[in-house]
Amino acid sequence: MSMLAPGPIEPVLVDGQWRASQSPLGSFRAEDPARGEKIGPTFPISSAADIEAALAAGAAVAAELSAAPPAHIADFLDAYADAIDADAAALVVLASAETALAAETRLRKVELPRTSGQLRQAAQAVRSYSWTQPVIDTGAGLRTHRAPLGKPVLVFGPNNFPYAFNAISGSDFASAIAARNPVIAKAHPLHPATSQRLAQLAHDALRRSGLPAAAVQMLYHFDNALGLQLAGDARLGAIGFTGSRAGGLALKAAADKAGVPMYAELSSINPVFLLPRALAERGTALAQEFFASCTMGSGQFCTNPGLVMVPEGATGDAFVTAAQAQFAGDSPRILFSRSGQENVLRAIAALKSAGAQVLSGGSAGEGGGYHIESTLLAIDAPRFLADPLALQTEAFGPVSLIVRTRDVSEMVEIAAVLEGSLTGTIYRAADGSDDTAWSAIAAVLRYKVGRLIANKMPTGVAVSAAMNHGGPFPSTTHPGFTAVGMPAAIHRFSALHSYDGVPEGLLPVELRDGNPEGMQRLIDGRWSDAALTGSA
């Protein structure tokens, strides 16, 4: 970051228009992580003036957006998804330059379709009213549903998904808009040009939708102090955050003081348990699968397998030897930024200080850019159990720690001391011979993770209504919600509205007797799409 740079500074999207930043506190440019060189236009570091303008504009249109026809919301989400697909070539060029992620195999073929797909899933949840969960108790005269917050939602985008979790296009954005809340997007400064392009597409789709122009706003960057001040502003309805544990907890502390709900994804080591018969059955293949998962995207996934429990003995030794060979033969991987590289090196040093032994890698790569060697560490179970918190330090890169265990009971002990994670994986033998061990570990691990996985590495996250991309603290700040999967992800940015004895004509459409939209409702304990008997 810098003081104001010479030359033009890109505008921010505030109150329905692209306009110059008001009294910016500085400026910055993106970097090419492969070379460590500045690239692209100059973007503003916003001042309190920009933040206040965006917050005031969002608050001013919240009631109008809350009352907007669901069809208009769904049409906007679909139109935005279509625009992203149509602009794929330009978006891939921008994001690949700013992140060094693979243009075809990661960005074009995987992340862009995921992004437009989840926007369309949000649109479908809006059209079906499924996210509103209407409930009617005819005996008590009570009716309830999920509804908009009536305030703007602030979304912080992370560094590792330039589209699918971007503050202006990702799941948090889609969920908040689907619930009819204005969004103030805080883009990640590592991919500002990508975010700008997405915001332009969103703005164009919004102008054609009939929705208020200030329903979607975006700032590129502001300093930590202003971020804390904004998080603590009671004019916000909620906050969506994906990022570091330290940054997220600081924001949450500020939000808690103002009573602003914050749904944050913070850190996760995603433990993997390899059971003895599974290793005997296919240990070499599992070593390859583990290596591919750990190094995918340079290990910069929130579901990266950071901790692997491996039995002692010949089959466990063979697995470790095979995995070590894979890591040792790998070229250094590119991380998103210098700070990311420094954080990974600090995490490796912390693991070593706690007793872990480096089997391969452990250093920064040579040359320009932000490279790191793929790193494999190991420790035995007694030493892990002696200092479990230190040995669960998250290394956000191609890094994993192997824990050698003597028996299943030691694996259960380890499961018991784990912090909360997004995922937990147990590999079992196909013939069922590991199932007793599976049950013993799963009984403990189930309460430590959001998603319990059998026989596959955790890095894939399907955009499905049945997905839980959440988990116990510190993986998230609330274990009851998911950041992926419609309609459940929308619930984070909704309020529960109850109506007691309110006449039919004054009720929201989904709670009226006639059920004109034909939606599924829980009526006196049974799901039904029927109108109530005797309704007009």
VENJO-V923571 format. One line per field, one symbol per residue. ss: DSSP state (H for helix, E for strand, C for the rest). psi: psi as a letter, one per 20 degrees, with the letter a starting at -180 (. if undefined). Layout:
# VENJO-V923571
ss->???
psi->???
This chain:
# VENJO-V923571
ss->CECCCCCCCECEEECCEEECCCCCCEEEEEEECCCCEEEEEEEEECCHHHHHHHHHHHHHHHHHHHCCCHHHHHHHHHHHHHHHHHCHHHHHHHHHHHHCCCHHHHHHHHHHHHHHHHHHHHHHHHHHCHHHCCEEECCCCEEEEEECCCCEEEEECCCCCCCCCCCCCCHHHHHHHHCCCCEEEECCHHHHHHHHHHHHHHHHHHHCCCCCHHHEEEECCCCHHHHHHHHCCCCEEEEEEECCHHHHHHHHHHHHHHCCEEEEECCCCCEEEECHHHHHHHHHHHHHHHHHHHHHHHHCCCCCCCEEEEECCHHHHHHHHHHHHHHHCCCCEECCCHHHHHHHHHHHHHHHHCCCEEEECCCECCCCCCEECCEEEEEEHHHHHHCCCHHHCCCCCCEEEEEEECCHHHHHHHHHHCCCEEEEEEECCCCCCCHHHHHHHHHHHCCCEEEEEECCCCCCCCCCCCCCCCCCCCCECCCCCCCCCCCHHHHHHCEEEEEECCCHHHCCHHHCCCCCCCCCEEECCEEECCCCCCCC
psi->qrrpqqrqpqrropljqprqpolqiarrqrqohhikqqqarpqqoqahgggggggggghhjghghhjqphhggggggghggghgghjggghggghhhiijqpgghgggifhghgghghghhgghhghijhiimpppohgikqpqrqrqhjrqppppqrhinighjqhjiaggggggghjlpqpopoqpiimhhghggghggggghghiijqqhjhoqpqgqrrhghghgghjpiiqhrpppobqgggghgghgghhhjkoppoppfqpimqppoqghgghglgghhggggghghipkkjlqikpnippppqrrghgghgggggghgghjqqqqprhrghgghhghhgghggghjiqpphqbirqrraramqqpppprqqrgghghhmhghjkppomampqppppqhrhhhhggghhjqrprhqppppqqhjjijhggghgghhghhjiqhopppkqqihpopnqhjqomarqqjhrioijqqipoqihhhhhkrqopqpojpqgijqqhijqgimhikrpqooljppqjqqqpjr.
